[in-house]
């Protein structure tokens, strides 16, 4: 199962839509608001190769407990189908 980290900015309409749809679907995620945590921008760039929000980072541990290469998406509307497919694999608590 995957965990989801969502990088956002409050002025980003795609970010707001993403959060709303994830919440309505009952998908657990960790939000990183880059306006409140600008130091996390480096982690977004490292994971996605860009500063574009929303940044979706799906991570999973291997059987040995090591983090596998993340599955990442930048932007919501153009990646919605793939994101919703990945969301089905997010670990629920």
C-alpha positions as a LaTeX table, in Angstrom:
\begin{tabular}{lrrr}
\hline
Residue & $x$ (\AA) & $y$ (\AA) & $z$ (\AA) \\
\hline
Unk1 & 0.00 & 0.00 & 0.00 \\
Unk2 & 1.04 & 3.55 & $-0.71$ \\
Unk3 & 1.05 & 6.68 & 1.42 \\
Unk4 & 0.30 & 10.04 & $-0.15$ \\
Unk5 & 1.98 & 13.37 & 0.45 \\
Unk6 & 0.31 & 16.34 & $-1.23$ \\
Unk7 & 2.33 & 19.55 & $-1.72$ \\
Unk8 & 0.10 & 22.63 & $-1.94$ \\
Unk9 & $-0.17$ & 26.43 & $-1.87$ \\
Unk10 & $-3.31$ & 28.16 & $-0.59$ \\
Unk11 & $-3.65$ & 30.26 & $-3.78$ \\
Unk12 & $-3.69$ & 27.18 & $-6.03$ \\
Unk13 & $-7.19$ & 26.25 & $-7.23$ \\
Unk14 & $-6.06$ & 22.76 & $-8.32$ \\
Unk15 & $-4.68$ & 22.24 & $-4.80$ \\
Unk16 & $-8.02$ & 23.16 & $-3.24$ \\
Unk17 & $-9.91$ & 20.88 & $-5.64$ \\
Unk18 & $-7.47$ & 18.02 & $-4.97$ \\
Unk19 & $-7.85$ & 18.32 & $-1.21$ \\
Unk20 & $-11.63$ & 18.51 & $-1.47$ \\
Unk21 & $-11.90$ & 15.41 & $-3.68$ \\
Unk22 & $-9.42$ & 13.40 & $-1.58$ \\
Unk23 & $-11.27$ & 14.32 & 1.61 \\
Unk24 & $-14.68$ & 13.48 & 0.11 \\
Unk25 & $-13.30$ & 10.10 & $-1.01$ \\
Unk26 & $-11.94$ & 9.42 & 2.49 \\
Unk27 & $-8.34$ & 9.18 & 1.28 \\
Unk28 & $-5.73$ & 9.76 & 3.97 \\
Unk29 & $-2.90$ & 12.09 & 2.95 \\
Unk30 & $-0.29$ & 14.35 & 4.46 \\
Unk31 & $-0.51$ & 17.93 & 3.26 \\
Unk32 & 2.62 & 20.05 & 2.98 \\
Unk33 & 1.54 & 23.68 & 2.62 \\
Unk34 & 4.56 & 25.34 & 1.04 \\
Unk35 & 3.39 & 28.78 & 2.18 \\
Unk36 & 3.70 & 27.62 & 5.78 \\
Unk37 & 6.68 & 25.30 & 5.22 \\
Unk38 & 8.81 & 26.86 & 2.46 \\
Unk39 & 11.78 & 24.72 & 3.48 \\
Unk40 & 9.87 & 21.68 & 2.13 \\
Unk41 & 10.07 & 23.02 & $-1.43$ \\
Unk42 & 13.40 & 21.24 & $-1.87$ \\
Unk43 & 11.69 & 17.92 & $-1.09$ \\
Unk44 & 9.03 & 18.68 & $-3.72$ \\
Unk45 & 11.70 & 19.50 & $-6.32$ \\
Unk46 & 13.65 & 16.37 & $-5.44$ \\
Unk47 & 10.58 & 14.14 & $-5.75$ \\
Unk48 & 8.96 & 15.69 & $-8.81$ \\
Unk49 & 11.75 & 17.60 & $-10.54$ \\
Unk50 & 9.64 & 20.77 & $-10.45$ \\
Unk51 & 8.13 & 23.41 & $-8.18$ \\
Unk52 & 4.65 & 22.89 & $-9.60$ \\
Unk53 & 1.74 & 22.39 & $-7.19$ \\
Unk54 & $-0.18$ & 20.37 & $-6.47$ \\
Unk55 & 2.55 & 17.80 & $-6.20$ \\
Unk56 & 1.36 & 14.26 & $-5.48$ \\
Unk57 & 3.99 & 11.89 & $-4.07$ \\
Unk58 & 2.89 & 8.30 & $-3.57$ \\
Unk59 & 5.40 & 6.25 & $-1.56$ \\
Unk60 & 5.59 & 2.61 & $-0.63$ \\
Unk61 & 7.92 & 0.45 & 1.42 \\
Unk62 & 9.45 & $-2.73$ & 0.06 \\
Unk63 & 9.09 & $-6.04$ & 1.87 \\
Unk64 & 12.43 & $-5.27$ & 3.52 \\
Unk65 & 11.10 & $-1.94$ & 4.83 \\
Unk66 & 13.04 & 0.33 & 2.48 \\
Unk67 & 11.31 & 3.15 & 0.65 \\
Unk68 & 10.76 & 2.40 & $-3.02$ \\
Unk69 & 11.02 & 4.99 & $-5.76$ \\
Unk70 & 7.95 & 7.24 & $-5.41$ \\
Unk71 & 5.24 & 7.62 & $-8.03$ \\
Unk72 & 4.78 & 11.36 & $-8.61$ \\
Unk73 & 2.42 & 13.67 & $-10.44$ \\
Unk74 & 2.52 & 17.43 & $-10.83$ \\
Unk75 & $-0.78$ & 19.15 & $-11.46$ \\
Unk76 & $-4.22$ & 17.69 & $-10.91$ \\
Unk77 & $-6.59$ & 18.14 & $-13.83$ \\
Unk78 & $-4.29$ & 16.70 & $-16.50$ \\
Unk79 & $-3.33$ & 13.74 & $-14.25$ \\
Unk80 & $-6.67$ & 13.12 & $-12.54$ \\
Unk81 & $-7.31$ & 9.64 & $-14.00$ \\
Unk82 & $-3.86$ & 8.35 & $-13.02$ \\
Unk83 & $-4.05$ & 9.99 & $-9.59$ \\
Unk84 & $-7.44$ & 8.39 & $-8.89$ \\
Unk85 & $-6.02$ & 5.00 & $-9.88$ \\
Unk86 & $-3.15$ & 5.47 & $-7.43$ \\
Unk87 & $-5.50$ & 6.73 & $-4.71$ \\
Unk88 & $-7.14$ & 3.30 & $-4.66$ \\
Unk89 & $-3.81$ & 1.90 & $-3.46$ \\
Unk90 & $-3.33$ & 4.36 & $-0.60$ \\
Unk91 & $-3.15$ & 2.79 & 2.82 \\
Unk92 & $-6.25$ & 3.48 & 4.88 \\
Unk93 & $-6.03$ & 3.51 & 8.64 \\
\hline
\end{tabular}
